[in-house]
Structure formats: structure tokens, C-alpha cells
Amino acid sequence: MSEDGKKRAGIVPGLEVDIVLKQDQRTGKTTRGVVKDILTKSPEHPHGIKVRLADGQVGRVKRIVSDGSGKRDGG
């Protein structure tokens, strides 16, 4: 699995991820949530795959937190 969120193949609905919202791009502040939709069509993106979270927020994945099964990646 792609832990940094730059490869579309590593991101599926239900994953818990940290994303950077458009308004937070300058600061790099991340927002945690669960992936609802994958918005990037290309197989990879240098700034992270764009997703919509379950709460409706949209941003680019910076880190995959867990695989949706409750298992953490250790940090």
C-alpha cells in the first residue's frame, strides 16, 4: 500500500487518511477523515491523490492512517 497517498491504487473508499485542504496548502495543516470518493483520475499525482471525505471535505492525501479495518500503520 502507498503510505504517502501519491498513488491512486493505494487509496480506496473506507481508508482513514490525513489530507491537506485547499485553504491549508500554504501551512500544510492536515485534516483526518475517511475516504468517500476518489477524485483524481490519473494513477498517481505528485501532490497526492485528491479525495472527498465522508464529511464532504475535499483535499489531497498526505498520509494513509489506517486501512479501514481499525489497524494502524504504527504512527
C-alpha positions in Angstrom: 0.0 0.0 0.0 1.2 3.5 -0.8 1.6 5.2 2.6 2.2 8.7 1.2 -1.0 9.0 -0.8 0.6 9.7 -4.2 -0.6 6.5 -5.9 -4.3 6.1 -6.7 -4.0 2.3 -6.4 -3.2 2.5 -2.7 -6.4 4.6 -1.9 -9.8 3.1 -1.6 -13.1 4.3 0.0 -13.1 3.5 3.7 -9.4 4.3 4.3 -8.6 6.7 7.1 -6.3 9.4 5.8 -4.7 12.7 6.5 -5.4 15.3 3.8 -4.4 18.9 3.1 -7.4 21.1 2.3 -7.0 23.7 -0.5 -7.1 26.6 2.1 -4.4 24.8 4.2 -1.9 24.2 1.3 0.3 27.1 2.4 0.6 25.9 6.0 0.5 22.1 5.3 -2.1 21.6 8.1 -3.7 18.2 7.7 -7.3 17.1 8.3 -8.1 13.5 9.2 -11.1 11.6 7.8 -12.4 8.6 6.0 -12.3 8.5 2.1 -15.7 8.5 0.5 -14.7 9.3 -3.2 -11.5 9.3 -5.2 -11.5 12.4 -7.4 -8.1 12.1 -9.1 -8.4 10.1 -12.3 -4.6 9.6 -13.1 -2.8 6.7 -11.5 -0.5 9.0 -9.5 -0.1 12.7 -8.6 3.0 14.4 -7.2 1.0 16.4 -4.6 -1.2 13.5 -3.5 -4.4 11.9 -4.8 -7.5 14.2 -4.4 -10.3 12.7 -2.4 -13.6 13.6 -0.8 -14.0 12.6 2.8 -17.2 11.1 4.3 -17.9 14.6 5.8 -17.7 16.2 2.4 -14.3 17.9 2.7 -12.0 17.7 -0.4 -8.2 17.6 -0.3 -5.1 15.8 -1.3 -3.9 12.7 0.6 -0.7 13.3 2.5 -0.7 10.1 4.6 -2.7 6.9 4.9 -3.5 6.4 8.6 -5.3 3.0 8.6 -6.8 0.6 6.1 -10.3 0.9 7.3 -10.1 -2.3 9.4 -9.0 -0.4 12.5 -5.4 -1.5 12.0 -3.0 1.4 12.4 0.2 1.8 10.4 2.2 2.4 13.5 2.4 6.1 13.8 
